[in-house]
């Protein structure tokens, strides 16, 4: 089965705009700099496009030593990668049912976001000592179903502020299938950024064949598909305008409403050798469940 990495993406701040990459280092926590920051409101709850669609308009870029923020009507702002801009001490924040240790960026950074989103908020960064594991029930279920593959994935899979796993992987053929259904209804096709994946694969991988895939391998990095990704309302938000629509969610729900919910893409854990890097164009080996 011939396939390749079509695109790579990171989202440094959870639910803000992503960055398209040509290559990236990768380890068990996922792609470098993916979802290492998160916005939290005055109520202590993490913020996403579900309630604040304008977060899609906060652009991010990587410089040599900082995360650069930009948004319409706002001055560009650099958030240092090192700890120089962090406030003393750490705090515990919740991401769904998980808790994770985090550090607060400066008050000036928080004010930048508060001014743009017109609501009080602050920016948190994953604490260097944080140890948040991928969902153990799903990891164990996958390991029990694939005992011949499981040994490579034993141990911990620490990651940042993503919803539940280090990686989200999507199949371009599945988006093509969805867009064909949309066009048949007279609805404009949607780009893959609506689904905010980390890795997009194309090739001899049929639409939604990822449902029946145990693992993929690229550049020596093995990625186990441990849980289908259930979708909320974010795919209905245009990532370029922040306008919310009723598609593709309505169409997707009509034929991808599985036992756990409406599904598109696969959450993955990974086993990566030291110094591993993924590049657009890397060959992908696909291991099916049958």
C-alpha positions as CSV (number, residue, x, y, z in Angstrom):
1,X,0.0,0.0,0.0
2,X,1.7,3.2,-1.2
3,X,1.0,6.4,0.8
4,X,2.8,9.5,1.9
5,X,2.6,12.4,4.3
6,X,0.7,15.1,2.5
7,X,1.0,17.8,5.2
8,X,2.1,18.5,8.7
9,X,0.4,20.9,11.2
10,X,0.9,22.2,14.7
11,X,-1.4,24.4,16.8
12,X,0.9,26.0,19.4
13,X,-2.0,27.5,21.3
14,X,-5.0,25.2,21.8
15,X,-7.8,26.3,19.5
16,X,-6.0,29.2,17.9
17,X,-4.7,29.2,14.3
18,X,-2.3,26.5,13.3
19,X,1.0,26.5,11.4
20,X,1.7,24.4,8.3
21,X,5.1,22.8,8.3
22,X,7.4,21.1,5.8
23,X,9.1,19.1,8.5
24,X,9.1,18.7,12.3
25,X,10.9,16.9,15.1
26,X,8.7,14.5,16.9
27,X,8.8,12.4,20.1
28,X,6.3,10.6,22.3
29,X,4.6,14.0,23.1
30,X,3.8,14.6,19.4
31,X,5.1,17.2,17.0
32,X,7.3,19.9,18.5
33,X,5.5,22.9,19.9
34,X,2.0,21.4,19.4
35,X,-0.6,22.7,21.9
36,X,2.0,23.8,24.4
37,X,-0.1,26.8,25.4
38,X,-3.7,27.3,26.3
39,X,-6.1,30.2,27.1
40,X,-8.0,30.1,30.3
41,X,-10.9,32.4,31.3
42,X,-11.7,34.1,34.5
43,X,-13.7,31.1,35.6
44,X,-10.6,28.8,35.3
45,X,-12.0,26.9,32.3
46,X,-10.0,26.4,29.2
47,X,-11.1,28.3,26.2
48,X,-11.8,26.9,22.7
49,X,-13.5,28.0,19.4
50,X,-16.6,26.2,20.6
51,X,-17.4,29.3,22.7
52,X,-14.9,31.8,21.2
53,X,-14.8,31.3,17.4
54,X,-12.6,34.4,17.1
55,X,-9.7,32.3,18.5
56,X,-9.4,31.0,14.9
57,X,-8.2,34.5,13.9
58,X,-5.3,34.6,16.3
59,X,-2.3,33.6,14.1
60,X,0.8,32.0,15.3
61,X,4.3,31.7,13.9
62,X,7.6,30.4,15.1
63,X,10.7,32.5,15.3
64,X,14.2,31.4,16.5
65,X,13.3,32.1,20.1
66,X,9.6,32.9,20.4
67,X,6.1,32.2,19.4
68,X,4.9,35.2,17.5
69,X,1.2,36.2,17.8
70,X,-0.7,38.4,15.4
71,X,-4.4,39.4,14.9
72,X,-6.3,42.1,13.1
73,X,-6.0,45.4,14.9
74,X,-3.4,44.1,17.3
75,X,0.4,44.7,17.5
76,X,2.4,41.6,16.9
77,X,3.6,40.0,20.2
78,X,6.4,37.6,20.8
79,X,6.1,35.0,23.6
80,X,9.6,33.6,24.5
81,X,10.2,29.9,24.3
82,X,12.3,30.0,27.4
83,X,11.0,30.8,30.9
84,X,11.9,34.4,30.9
85,X,8.3,35.6,30.4
86,X,6.7,33.2,32.8
87,X,5.3,34.2,36.1
88,X,6.7,32.5,39.2
89,X,5.1,29.2,40.4
90,X,2.8,26.8,38.7
91,X,-0.9,26.0,38.8
92,X,-3.1,23.0,38.0
93,X,-5.6,23.3,35.1
94,X,-8.1,21.0,33.7
95,X,-8.4,19.8,30.1
96,X,-11.7,17.8,30.2
97,X,-11.2,15.1,32.8
98,X,-7.4,15.5,33.0
99,X,-5.4,17.9,35.1
100,X,-2.0,19.2,34.1
101,X,0.6,21.5,35.7
102,X,1.0,24.8,33.9
103,X,2.9,28.1,34.1
104,X,1.3,31.5,33.5
105,X,2.6,33.9,30.8
106,X,3.0,37.5,31.8
107,X,0.1,39.8,32.5
108,X,0.9,41.7,29.3
109,X,0.4,38.6,27.2
110,X,-2.9,37.9,29.0
111,X,-4.0,41.5,28.3
112,X,-3.2,41.1,24.6
113,X,-5.6,38.1,24.3
114,X,-8.2,39.8,26.6
115,X,-8.2,42.9,24.4
116,X,-8.6,40.9,21.2
117,X,-11.3,38.4,22.4
118,X,-13.0,41.1,24.6
119,X,-13.1,38.9,27.6
120,X,-10.6,38.5,30.5
121,X,-8.3,35.6,30.0
122,X,-4.7,34.5,30.5
123,X,-2.3,32.3,28.6
124,X,-0.8,29.2,30.2
125,X,2.1,27.1,29.1
126,X,2.7,23.4,29.9
127,X,5.0,23.1,32.8
128,X,8.2,21.4,31.9
129,X,7.6,18.9,34.7
130,X,4.1,18.1,33.6
131,X,3.2,14.5,33.2
132,X,-0.2,14.1,31.4
133,X,-0.7,10.6,29.9
134,X,-2.8,9.5,26.9
135,X,-6.1,8.0,27.9
136,X,-5.1,4.7,29.5
137,X,-8.3,2.9,28.8
138,X,-8.1,3.4,25.1
139,X,-4.4,2.7,25.0
140,X,-4.9,-0.6,26.9
141,X,-7.8,-1.5,24.6
142,X,-5.6,-1.0,21.6
143,X,-2.7,-3.0,23.2
144,X,-5.0,-5.9,24.0
145,X,-6.2,-6.0,20.5
146,X,-2.7,-5.8,19.0
147,X,-0.4,-7.8,21.3
148,X,2.1,-8.3,18.5
149,X,2.5,-4.5,18.2
150,X,1.9,-3.4,21.7
151,X,5.5,-3.7,23.1
152,X,6.8,-0.7,21.2
153,X,4.2,1.5,22.8
154,X,4.5,0.4,26.4
155,X,5.3,3.1,29.0
156,X,4.1,6.7,29.3
157,X,2.9,9.0,26.5
158,X,3.1,12.5,28.0
159,X,1.8,15.4,26.0
160,X,0.4,18.9,26.4
161,X,-3.0,20.5,26.0
162,X,-4.5,18.5,23.1
163,X,-7.9,17.0,24.0
164,X,-6.7,13.5,24.8
165,X,-3.8,12.2,22.7
166,X,-0.4,13.3,21.3
167,X,-1.4,13.1,17.6
168,X,-4.4,13.5,15.4
169,X,-4.0,11.9,11.9
170,X,-6.4,12.4,9.0
171,X,-6.9,10.6,5.6
172,X,-7.1,12.9,2.6
173,X,-9.4,10.3,0.9
174,X,-11.9,10.7,3.7
175,X,-12.1,14.4,3.2
176,X,-12.5,13.9,-0.5
177,X,-15.4,11.6,0.2
178,X,-17.0,14.1,2.5
179,X,-16.5,16.9,0.0
180,X,-18.1,14.8,-2.7
181,X,-21.2,14.4,-0.5
182,X,-21.2,18.1,0.2
183,X,-21.0,19.0,-3.4
184,X,-23.8,16.6,-4.3
185,X,-26.0,18.7,-1.9
186,X,-24.8,21.9,-3.5
187,X,-22.6,22.8,-0.5
188,X,-19.1,24.1,-1.0
189,X,-16.2,21.8,-0.1
190,X,-14.3,22.4,3.0
191,X,-10.5,22.4,3.6
192,X,-8.8,19.9,5.9
193,X,-8.0,22.7,8.4
194,X,-11.6,22.5,9.6
195,X,-10.5,19.2,11.3
196,X,-7.2,20.5,12.8
197,X,-5.1,17.4,12.2
198,X,-1.4,17.1,12.9
199,X,-0.7,14.7,10.0
200,X,-2.6,14.3,6.8
201,X,-1.8,11.1,4.7
202,X,-2.7,10.5,1.1
203,X,-2.2,7.5,-1.2
204,X,-3.6,4.0,-1.5
205,X,-5.7,4.4,1.6
206,X,-9.4,4.4,0.9
207,X,-11.9,6.8,2.5
208,X,-12.3,6.0,6.1
209,X,-10.0,2.9,5.9
210,X,-8.3,4.5,8.9
211,X,-11.2,3.0,10.9
212,X,-9.6,-0.4,10.2
213,X,-5.9,0.6,10.6
214,X,-3.8,-0.5,13.5
215,X,-0.8,1.6,12.9
216,X,1.2,3.6,10.4
217,X,4.9,4.1,10.1
218,X,6.9,7.0,8.6
219,X,10.6,7.8,8.9
220,X,10.9,5.2,11.6
221,X,8.1,6.7,13.7
222,X,5.3,4.3,14.5
223,X,1.9,5.7,15.2
224,X,-0.8,3.5,16.8
225,X,-4.4,4.4,16.1
226,X,-5.9,4.0,19.5
227,X,-9.2,6.0,19.3
228,X,-11.3,7.5,16.5
229,X,-11.6,11.3,16.9
230,X,-15.2,12.4,17.9
231,X,-16.0,15.8,16.5
232,X,-17.6,18.8,18.1
233,X,-18.9,22.0,16.4
234,X,-15.4,23.3,15.5
235,X,-15.3,21.8,12.0
236,X,-18.3,24.0,11.2
237,X,-16.2,27.1,11.9
238,X,-14.4,28.6,8.9
239,X,-10.8,28.9,10.1
240,X,-10.2,31.9,7.9
241,X,-13.2,34.0,8.9
242,X,-14.3,32.5,12.2
243,X,-17.9,32.3,10.9
244,X,-19.9,29.3,12.0
245,X,-22.0,27.2,9.6
246,X,-24.0,24.0,9.8
247,X,-21.7,22.1,7.4
248,X,-19.8,19.9,7.2
249,X,-21.1,18.7,10.6
250,X,-24.6,18.0,9.4
251,X,-23.5,15.9,6.5
252,X,-20.8,14.1,8.5
253,X,-23.4,13.2,11.2
254,X,-25.5,11.6,8.5
255,X,-23.1,8.9,7.8
256,X,-20.3,9.0,10.4
257,X,-22.3,8.8,13.6
258,X,-20.6,5.7,15.1
259,X,-21.1,4.3,18.6
260,X,-18.9,6.9,20.3
261,X,-20.2,9.9,18.3
262,X,-19.6,11.6,15.0
263,X,-16.1,10.6,13.9
264,X,-13.4,12.0,11.6
265,X,-9.7,11.2,11.9
266,X,-7.8,9.0,14.4
267,X,-6.1,9.9,17.6
268,X,-2.7,8.2,18.0
269,X,0.1,7.5,20.4
270,X,3.6,7.0,19.0
271,X,7.0,5.4,19.3
272,X,9.7,7.6,17.9
273,X,13.5,7.0,17.9
274,X,15.7,9.7,19.4
275,X,16.1,12.7,17.1
276,X,13.2,11.6,14.9
277,X,11.8,14.0,12.2
278,X,8.9,13.8,9.9
279,X,8.8,15.6,6.5
280,X,6.1,16.2,4.0
281,X,6.5,13.6,1.3
282,X,7.8,10.9,3.7
283,X,6.6,7.4,2.7
284,X,3.9,6.0,5.0
285,X,3.5,2.3,5.6
286,X,0.0,1.3,6.6
287,X,-0.8,-1.7,8.7
288,X,-4.5,-2.6,8.6
289,X,-6.4,-4.5,11.3
290,X,-7.3,-7.3,9.0
